[in-house]
Amino acid sequence: QVQLVESGGGLVQVGGSLRLSCVISGPTFGTVSEAWFRQAPGKEREAVAGARWSGGNIRYADAVKGRFTISRDVAKNTVYLQMNNLKPEDTAVYYCARGYNLRQPELLDTGRYRHWGQGTQVTVSS
């Protein structure tokens, strides 16, 4: 059984930084892609960043380009989201996700991810 557990959320002021972590355990079922999504109150879940580690393909949503970075530590089975220069509109519940055999254009496609974490709240105060 694949499990994803996020942590690192919290309350931060505008312009501040946070690093989210997602520890992933369990078997894999193909070439792995991992991603971060977010969902604000009253809004649909949206992609933040996605990566197909084999081949080094990474995509970011336009809203976070230049501010957020997705990375991973293979030895720790952990995926990270470094978030800098945070804005009030970044306030949301952040979810990590894992999918398999995604092509580069699919890395930000919610429907292509099979396993999801429970989410961690990020609140940016102005």
N, C-alpha and C positions, 0 to 999 in steps of 0.2 A: 504494500500500500504506500503510495506517495503522499508525503505530508510536507506542507510548507508553513513555516511559522515566522511571521514578521515581528519586528521590534524596532524601537528607535524613534517612534513618533513622539509628539509632544507639542508644547506651546512655545512659539518663538516669535520674536519681533520682526517687523519688516526689515529686510536686508540681512537677516541672520542666516544661519546654516544648520542643517540637520543631515545625519546619515542614517538611512534606513537599512536594516539587515533582514535577510530572509534565509533561514536555514532550511535546507531541503534534504529529505531523507526518502529512501525507498528505491525501487528499481527504475530503470529507464527503458523506453520502448522505441528507441530510434535516435536520430540525431537531435540533440536537445537545443531548444530555444527557451530562453527565460525573459520575462518582461515585468515591468511595473505598470500598473494601471491606477487610476484614481476615480473616486466618485464623490462629488459634492452634493449637499442636500438638494433634492429636487431636480437633479441633473442625471443624465445617463453616465454610465461608466465610460471613461475615455483612456486611451493609451497615453503613456508618458514616455517609455523607452522600451525597446525590445532588442534582444541580441541572439544571434545564432553564432555560438562561440566557435564552432568549426567553420573556418573561413573568415572569421573576424567581422561578420556583418552586424552592424549596429544601426538602429534608427531611433530618432527622437521626434517627439511631437514638436511642431513649430513653437508652441508656447513655452517650451522649456529649453530649447537649443541654446547652448552657451552657458546655461546655468546648472543643469543637471547632468550627472554622469553615472551610467550603469557599469558595474564591474563585477568580478567574481573572484573568490578565493577557492580554488578547486580542493585544496587540502582541508578546508573547513566546510566544504559543501554549502557555501554561503554566497548569496548574490547581494550586492549593495546598490543603493541609490544615494549618491552624494548630491545634496540639494543646496545650492548657494544662492545668495541674493533673493531670498524668498519674498514673495508678494502675497497680499491678502487673497488673491484669486487662486493661490496654490492650496488653500485650505480645503481639505478633503480627507476621506478615508483612502489610504493607499494599500493596494493589494499586489502581491507578487504572484506570478503564474508561470507554469511550465507547459510547453507544447513540444511536439515532435515533428521532424521532417518539414519544417516551414521553409518556404522560400523567402528571399529577402523582402519582396513586396508585401508579404503577409505578417511581418514582425510586429505590426501595430494593430493587427486584426483580432479583436476580442474573441471572436468565435473560433479561432484556430488554437486556442489554449485549452488544455485538458484538465490541468490541476490548478487549484487556487488556494491561497492562504485565507486567513480569517480577517485580515486587514489591520491597519494601525492608523490611528487618527493623527493628522497633522493640522495644527491650527496656527495661522500666521496673524498676529495682531498688529494693527496700525497705530 
